[in-house]
Amino acid sequence: MLPESIIWKNGELLLLDQRELPFEVRYAACRSAEDVAVAIKNMTVRGAPAIGAAAAYGLAMAAVSEDFERSAQTLLESRPTAVNLSWAVDRMRRLYHENTGLPGKELFRLLEAEAVKIHKEDIEINRKIGFFGQQLLPGAGTVITHCNAGALATAGYGTALGVFRAASEAGKKIKIYADETRPRLQGARLTAFELFADGFDVTVITDSMAAFLMSRRKIDAVVTGADRIAANGDTANKIGTYSLAVSAHFHSVPFYIAAPLSTFDIKCASGADIPIEHRDGSEVREICGARVLPDEIDVWNPSFDVTPAELITGIITERGVIRAPFAGRIKELLTEGAVANEK
Ligand code: MRU
């Protein structure tokens, strides 16, 4: 059975150490917001919704024993691209400031309950994304996904992988190609592990094989997650997503993003406004600890890229599937709570 990515137990946060998967299942214990920020930065926990939930628990711990605002700031700075992190931090911050008059223990209980709510809500949201997303897939088909937008990247079930789970629950037979996802190999180490554990027909390819695969086999859809979606639909996700979308467009393969509404950021008018995390060059210089490049050769290591809205066929949310032109529908979904399933 797939191990849980986040466990809250007796006031302590246990994070499945995703750097060790698939060969070791080990949990790292976090006892402060500071510990959580370190775990987010070093990618013990990763995936947009998972880091949001972990940060929420971090702030529950900070409510009694740490400088709350400083902890919130440290968490916000731990990774810049996934907006779910600031979404969760802002939600916890609001509650904290509305209730600072409460005795310490009560304040902690209140923030703890909110963090549990953020965590549990995420599973429900993913099931709804799965419900809408699976309707886009045929009864028997083949898909490609990138990075890991599964149970490991969320509180459970997953966004993109939730779509495949829901399809399977609906009796559909879906074959999945998982891009290995250089440099950190989340596709090979996490997605393949997760899907295999759940009995899916999963095959790993290197990122550079996707276009050729599309030219040789019928691919029914590409489905990936997202870290931040701008007001016009431009979407930041793991580096390599953009190339996959370009290849899908060239081969007329529908390209879908699966993401909760907490991943939208209408303060970013377009993808140009989304902050892109650049990580240490050692991630490119080494593959699983083995050096493949000498230090004197430069590397460029953006952790995310931006797929322009025009390459996206649809965005699958917990309120339904939205299609181009995205801007108006995104605004409605976020500001008016409109229910839309434009399948
Ligand atoms: O650097 P990571 O592993 O945190 O990147 C994760 C992704 O890009 C996921 O696709 C995204 O966060 C969505 S997870 C439901």
Residues whose N, C-alpha, C, O or C-beta is under 5 A from the ligand:
A	BS01	MRU	R46 G47 A48 H146 C147 N148 A149 G150 A153 T159 Q186 G225 A226 D227 N237 K238
